[in-house]
Amino acid sequence: MQYPELLLFIDGQWTAGRSQAALDVQDPATQEVLGRLPAAAAEDVERALAAAAAAFGRWRATPALERAAILRRAADLMRERIAQLAWLITRELGKPLAESEKEVVTAAEMFEWGAEEARRAYGRLIPARAAGMRQMAMPEPIGPVAAFSGWNAPAITPSRKISGALAAGCSIVIKPSEETPAVALEITRALQDAGLPAGVLNMVFGDPGAISRQLIESPHIRMVTFTGSTAIGREVATMAARGLKRATLELGGHAPVLVFDDADAESAAAALVAAKFRNSGQVCTSPTRIYVQRALFERFAEAFAAGAARLRVGNGLEAGVQMGPLANPRRLEAMRNMVADARAQGAQVLAGGDAPGLPGWFWLPTVLRGAGTESLAANVEPFGPLALLHPFDGMEDGLALANRLPFGLAAYVFTHDLARAQQAADGIQSGVVCVNHCQASMPETPFGGYKDSGLGREGGIEGLQEFMQTKYVSQRAS
């Protein structure tokens, strides 16, 4: 495998852009510089915006059947190229190759789902009050879209945004993360090879603040879709609101878990270890605040800590590795600070708690007991391989703990009692609640948060609707 040349994609052309500036892309397992990413100049971004605006009219007029065929061909090409795409994810993000392969499959499924939903963007007839009248509600694409995606799901997140916009008939300018650009560019290549017309999809990189402002403030853009932190999401929402532009925001979380005393401690612990340390915990739906009913707490804590300690940490390209490095030194420093703070407040380290001494940005799977509600990790999303265990008493106590923070992206419940499951699912303030499993998102299901975790939904039929607006047409027979 060879790391590709990194370029911008504007109006159907691969280009280094007009700026001489470039950014290093590093392998988090070795700190090796993989390549240099050109940073778009303001005129490059403007060309991308003009291309999206010019292409929108043609793309929205393209029959849904034709749009669907292009998306489906792109998905087929991604599956054919899975080895290369997965290798790129592991080189840039660090996670084990098997996890990267699963991500590519899910990303391809995003395009397949979009292809199917493009043909089902139905309107409706509204019964008229008088003879000779026809009243119609007609969905239409909202217009050119500005999209922003983070580094932690470098195939899934761009695919979710691109597939939704294209399926609805929108053109799009997307700025993926500068830390993980290659797989997004290769997905763009698959769409180009599948026959996507020039200008419908444009991809730029560079200064995040400058590009965000230019894209969101552009009169060409009618919608903004952003995945990232709550703090940046607020800024994006403010800029979009000034232009009266729709904003779909998938923001941070700090996912709670309620494990009730009738659950199987060992199977619940195994499921949560797998989910917590997937992608080194760098997942916005990662189960982190794990509350266990007191009668089951000791047994669960022992099983969970043992499972975390058994995980093999190393370079994601090596066979048998179960957890790779953190994506960047910022996350490594965050882990050090959070563990030191929790220890200072009396928390007990049941597993991990330190770096393993490997050359990249590695941190051991870490389990803390007794971090309380005042520690940094208990209030700020760790976004790393750090889990907090805490006992709770009854349902009321558990729900209070689960809803304590202003986040509500994903939550998890483990119980064999149907009534408990329903009460917990009804009482938890979260956009996603999973009972007895940890799969929080699929292409066909709606995904998004409550409270400070975002606005709008991605995925499912709701995801397509975010990229559309409804026109009411009232017609009297002549």
C-alpha positions in Angstrom: 0.0 0.0 0.0 1.2 3.5 -0.8 0.0 6.7 0.8 -1.6 8.9 -1.9 -0.8 12.4 -3.0 -3.1 14.7 -1.1 -5.0 17.3 -3.1 -8.2 19.5 -3.1 -11.2 18.5 -5.2 -12.9 21.5 -6.9 -15.4 21.5 -9.8 -14.4 18.0 -10.8 -10.7 18.7 -10.8 -7.9 17.5 -8.5 -5.7 20.5 -7.6 -3.0 21.7 -5.1 -4.8 25.0 -5.0 -3.4 28.5 -5.2 -1.8 28.7 -1.7 1.7 27.5 -1.0 0.7 26.5 2.5 0.6 22.8 3.4 -0.1 20.7 6.5 1.7 17.6 7.8 -0.4 14.4 8.2 1.1 12.0 10.7 0.7 8.4 11.7 -0.3 8.4 15.4 1.3 5.0 16.0 4.8 6.1 14.8 4.6 9.9 14.5 5.8 9.4 10.9 4.8 12.2 8.5 2.6 10.4 5.9 2.1 13.3 3.5 1.6 17.0 3.0 -2.0 18.3 2.6 -2.4 21.5 0.6 -4.3 24.3 2.4 -6.9 26.0 0.3 -6.6 29.7 -0.3 -9.7 31.9 0.0 -10.0 31.9 -3.8 -9.9 28.1 -3.9 -12.9 28.0 -1.5 -14.7 30.6 -3.6 -14.2 28.4 -6.7 -15.6 25.5 -4.8 -18.7 27.5 -3.7 -19.2 28.8 -7.3 -19.0 25.3 -8.6 -21.5 23.9 -6.1 -23.9 26.8 -6.9 -23.6 26.2 -10.6 -24.0 22.4 -10.3 -27.0 22.6 -8.0 -29.6 23.4 -10.7 -28.4 20.5 -12.9 -28.2 18.0 -10.0 -31.6 18.8 -8.5 -33.1 18.3 -12.0 -31.4 14.9 -12.4 -34.0 12.1 -11.9 -33.8 10.4 -8.5 -33.2 7.1 -10.3 -30.1 8.4 -11.9 -28.8 10.0 -8.7 -29.4 6.7 -6.9 -27.5 4.7 -9.6 -24.4 7.0 -9.0 -24.5 6.6 -5.3 -24.9 2.8 -5.6 -21.9 2.6 -8.0 -19.8 4.6 -5.5 -20.8 2.2 -2.7 -19.7 -0.8 -4.9 -16.4 0.9 -5.7 -15.8 1.5 -2.0 -16.4 -2.2 -1.2 -14.0 -3.1 -4.0 -11.3 -0.8 -2.6 -11.9 -1.7 1.0 -8.3 -2.9 1.6 -6.9 0.4 0.5 -9.5 2.5 2.3 -9.1 0.6 5.6 -5.3 0.9 5.4 -5.6 4.6 5.1 -7.9 4.9 8.1 -5.5 2.9 10.2 -2.5 4.9 9.1 -4.1 8.3 9.8 -6.3 7.4 12.8 -4.5 4.4 14.3 -7.3 2.1 15.1 -7.0 -1.7 14.3 -7.4 -2.7 10.7 -10.4 -4.8 11.4 -12.2 -1.8 12.9 -11.2 0.3 9.9 -12.7 -2.4 7.5 -16.0 -2.3 9.4 -16.0 1.5 9.1 -15.6 1.3 5.3 -18.5 -1.2 5.1 -20.7 1.2 7.1 -19.6 4.2 5.0 -20.6 2.3 1.8 -23.9 1.4 3.4 -24.5 5.1 3.9 -24.4 5.6 0.1 -26.6 2.5 -0.5 -29.2 3.9 2.0 -29.0 7.3 0.3 -29.5 5.6 -3.1 -32.6 3.9 -1.8 -34.1 6.9 -0.1 -33.5 9.2 -3.1 -36.3 7.2 -4.8 -38.6 7.6 -1.8 -38.6 11.4 -1.1 -42.4 11.4 -1.3 -44.7 14.4 -1.1 -48.4 14.2 -0.4 -51.8 15.3 -1.6 -53.9 17.3 0.9 -57.7 16.9 0.6 -59.1 20.1 -0.8 -62.0 22.1 0.6 -63.6 22.8 -2.8 -64.1 20.9 -6.0 -61.5 21.6 -8.7 -58.7 22.3 -6.2 -55.5 20.3 -5.8 -53.3 20.9 -2.8 -49.8 19.4 -2.7 -46.9 19.3 -0.3 -43.8 18.9 -2.4 -40.3 18.2 -0.9 -37.4 19.9 -2.7 -33.6 20.0 -2.1 -32.7 22.9 0.2 -29.7 24.0 -1.9 -25.9 24.0 -1.8 -24.6 22.6 1.5 -21.5 23.4 3.6 -20.4 20.4 5.6 -17.7 19.8 8.2 -16.6 16.5 9.7 -14.1 15.5 12.4 -11.2 13.1 12.5 -12.6 10.3 14.6 -14.8 8.6 12.0 -13.0 9.7 8.8 -15.0 7.5 6.4 -18.4 7.3 8.1 -19.0 11.0 8.9 -18.1 12.5 5.5 -20.1 9.6 3.9 -23.2 10.3 6.0 -23.2 14.0 5.0 -22.3 13.6 1.4 -24.7 10.7 0.8 -27.6 12.6 2.4 -27.0 15.8 0.5 -26.5 14.1 -2.9 -29.5 11.8 -2.4 -31.8 14.8 -1.7 -30.5 16.6 -4.8 -28.2 19.1 -3.1 -24.7 20.0 -4.1 -22.1 20.2 -1.3 -18.8 21.7 -0.3 -17.2 19.7 2.5 -14.2 20.3 4.7 -13.2 17.0 6.4 -10.5 16.9 9.1 -7.0 17.9 8.1 -5.7 15.1 10.4 -7.4 12.3 8.4 -7.9 13.6 4.9 -6.9 10.6 2.7 -9.9 8.4 3.1 -12.3 11.3 2.5 -10.5 12.1 -0.7 -10.6 8.4 -1.8 -14.4 8.4 -1.2 -14.6 11.4 -3.4 -12.6 9.6 -6.0 -15.1 6.7 -5.9 -17.9 9.1 -6.5 -16.1 10.7 -9.4 -15.4 7.3 -10.9 -19.1 6.4 -10.4 -20.0 9.3 -12.7 -20.9 12.2 -10.3 -21.0 15.4 -12.4 -18.4 18.0 -11.8 -19.2 20.6 -9.2 -21.8 18.6 -7.3 -19.2 17.5 -4.7 -16.2 19.7 -3.7 -13.7 19.0 -1.0 -11.3 21.5 0.6 -8.9 21.6 3.5 -7.0 24.3 5.4 -7.5 26.8 8.2 -10.7 25.5 9.9 -11.8 28.9 11.2 -11.3 30.8 8.0 -12.8 28.2 5.8 -15.8 27.7 8.1 -16.6 31.4 8.1 -16.2 31.7 4.3 -18.4 28.7 3.6 -21.1 29.5 6.1 -21.3 33.2 5.3 -21.4 32.6 1.5 -24.7 33.6 -0.1 -24.5 30.3 -2.2 -24.9 28.1 0.9 -28.4 27.3 2.2 -27.6 24.7 4.8 -24.8 23.8 7.2 -24.1 20.3 8.6 -21.4 20.0 11.3 -20.0 17.2 13.4 -17.6 18.2 16.2 -17.4 19.7 19.7 -20.3 21.5 21.4 -18.2 24.6 21.8 -17.5 24.9 18.0 -21.0 23.8 17.2 -22.4 26.8 19.1 -20.2 29.1 16.9 -21.3 27.3 13.7 -25.0 27.6 14.7 -24.5 31.3 15.4 -23.0 32.0 12.0 -25.7 29.9 10.3 -28.4 31.7 12.2 -27.1 35.1 11.0 -27.8 34.0 7.4 -31.1 32.2 8.3 -29.5 28.9 7.2 -30.6 25.5 8.5 -28.0 23.9 10.7 -27.7 20.2 11.5 -25.3 19.7 14.4 -24.0 16.4 15.8 -22.0 17.5 18.8 -20.3 16.1 21.9 -21.6 13.5 24.3 -20.7 11.9 27.6 -22.7 8.7 27.4 -24.2 7.2 30.6 -24.8 3.5 31.2 -27.3 2.0 33.7 -26.5 -1.6 34.6 -29.3 -2.9 36.8 -28.8 -5.7 39.3 -30.8 -8.3 37.3 -28.3 -8.0 34.4 -25.6 -10.6 33.7 -22.5 -8.8 35.0 -20.0 -10.6 32.8 -21.9 -10.3 29.5 -22.7 -6.7 30.2 -19.1 -6.0 31.1 -17.8 -7.7 27.9 -20.2 -5.7 25.7 -19.2 -2.4 27.3 -15.5 -3.1 27.2 -15.8 -3.7 23.4 -17.8 -0.5 23.0 -15.8 1.7 25.3 -12.4 1.0 23.9 -13.4 0.8 20.2 -11.4 3.4 18.3 -9.5 4.0 21.6 -12.6 5.5 23.1 -12.6 8.3 20.5 -16.3 7.9 19.6 -19.0 10.5 20.5 -21.3 7.6 21.6 -18.7 5.9 23.7 -20.1 4.5 27.0 -18.1 6.4 29.7 -20.1 7.1 32.8 -21.0 3.5 33.8 -23.4 3.4 36.7 -24.0 -0.1 38.2 -26.7 -0.9 40.7 -25.1 -1.5 44.1 -25.8 -5.2 44.5 -24.0 -6.0 41.2 -21.3 -3.3 41.4 -18.3 -5.3 42.7 -18.9 -8.2 40.4 -19.3 -6.0 37.4 -16.3 -3.8 38.3 -14.0 -6.9 38.5 -15.2 -8.2 35.2 -15.0 -4.9 33.4 -11.5 -4.0 34.7 -10.2 -7.5 33.9 -11.6 -7.2 30.3 -9.9 -3.8 29.9 -6.6 -5.0 31.1 -6.6 -7.9 28.7 -6.9 -5.7 25.6 -3.8 -5.8 23.5 -2.6 -2.3 22.7 -0.3 -1.5 19.7 0.0 -0.4 16.1 -3.4 -1.0 14.3 -1.6 -2.7 11.4 -0.3 -5.5 13.6 -2.3 -8.7 13.8 -4.0 -9.3 17.1 -4.0 -5.6 18.2 -7.3 -4.7 19.8 -6.7 -1.0 20.5 -4.5 1.4 18.7 -3.1 4.8 19.7 -4.9 8.1 20.3 -5.2 10.2 17.2 -3.1 13.1 18.4 -1.0 14.4 21.3 -3.9 16.6 22.5 -5.9 13.5 23.4 -2.9 12.0 25.2 -2.5 15.1 27.3 -6.2 15.1 28.1 -5.9 11.5 29.4 -2.9 12.5 31.6 -4.8 15.4 33.0 -8.0 13.6 33.7 -6.4 10.6 35.4 -4.2 12.9 37.6 -7.2 15.0 38.5 -9.3 11.9 39.4 -6.5 10.4 41.5 -6.1 13.7 43.3 -9.8 13.4 44.2 -9.4 9.9 45.6 -10.3 7.8 42.6 -9.0 4.2 42.4 -7.4 3.0 39.2 -8.7 -0.5 38.4 -6.9 -0.8 35.1 -4.4 1.2 33.0 -3.9 4.8 34.1 -0.7 5.4 32.2 1.0 5.3 28.8 2.5 1.9 27.7 5.8 3.2 26.6 5.3 2.7 22.8 6.6 5.3 20.3 3.3 6.8 19.2 0.5 8.5 21.1 -0.6 5.5 23.2 -2.6 5.3 26.4 -3.6 2.1 28.2 -7.3 1.2 28.6 -8.2 2.9 31.8 -10.9 2.2 34.4 -11.5 4.5 37.3 -13.6 3.8 40.4 -14.8 6.5 42.7 -14.1 9.5 40.5 -17.3 11.1 41.9 -19.2 13.9 40.2 -16.7 16.7 40.7 -13.7 15.3 38.8 -12.8 16.6 35.4 -13.5 13.3 33.7 -16.9 13.0 35.2 -17.9 16.3 33.6 -15.9 16.7 30.4 -16.1 14.1 27.7 -12.8 12.2 27.9 -12.9 11.2 24.2 -10.3 8.5 24.9 -9.9 5.1 26.6 -11.2 6.1 30.0 -14.2 4.6 31.8 -15.7 5.7 35.1 -17.5 3.2 37.3 -19.9 4.3 40.0 -22.7 2.6 42.0 -26.3 3.6 42.1 -29.3 2.6 44.2 -32.8 2.7 42.6 -34.3 3.9 39.3 -34.7 7.4 40.5 -31.0 7.6 41.5 -29.9 6.1 38.3 -31.9 8.4 36.1 -30.6 11.4 38.1 -27.0 10.4 37.5 -27.6 9.6 33.8 -29.3 13.0 33.2 -26.9 15.0 35.4 -24.9 16.6 32.5 -26.2 18.9 29.7 -25.4 16.3 27.0 -27.7 13.7 25.5 -26.3 11.9 22.5 -26.3 8.3 23.4 -27.1 6.2 26.5 -27.2 2.5 27.4 -29.3 0.3 29.7 -28.6 -3.3 30.7 -31.5 -5.2 32.3 -33.6 -8.4 31.8 -36.7 -6.6 33.2 -38.9 -5.2 30.4 -40.6 -2.7 32.7 -37.2 -1.4 34.0 -36.0 -1.2 30.4 -39.0 0.9 29.3 -38.9 3.1 32.4 -35.2 3.8 31.9 -35.5 4.4 28.1 -38.4 6.8 28.8 -36.6 8.6 31.5 -33.1 9.1 30.0 -32.7 12.4 28.1 -30.8 11.3 25.1 -31.3 11.1 21.3 -30.3 7.4 21.3 -31.0 4.8 24.0 -29.7 1.2 23.5 -31.0 -1.6 25.7 -28.7 -4.6 26.2 -26.4 -3.7 23.4 -24.2 -0.8 22.3 -24.9 -0.2 18.5 -26.0 3.4 18.7 -26.1 4.2 15.0 -26.8 2.6 11.6 -27.4 4.1 8.2 -31.1 3.3 8.4 -31.7 4.7 11.9 -32.0 8.4 13.0 -28.9 9.7 14.9 -28.6 13.0 16.8 -28.6 14.5 20.2 -30.7 16.2 22.9 -29.7 19.3 24.8 -26.0 20.3 24.2 -25.4 17.3 22.0 -26.9 18.9 18.9 -29.8 19.8 16.5 -31.4 17.7 13.8 -30.8 14.1 12.8 -28.6 12.2 10.4 -29.4 8.8 9.0 -32.7 7.2 8.5 -35.5 8.9 6.6 -35.0 11.8 9.0 -31.5 12.3 7.6 -32.7 12.8 4.1 -35.4 15.2 5.3 -32.8 17.5 6.8 -31.5 18.3 3.3 -35.0 19.1 2.0 -37.6 21.8 2.3 -41.3 21.6 1.7 -43.2 23.6 -0.9 -47.0 23.9 -0.7 -48.6 24.1 -4.1 -52.3 25.0 -4.3 -53.8 24.7 -7.8 -57.3 25.4 -9.1 -58.5 23.8 -12.3 -58.8 26.4 -15.1 
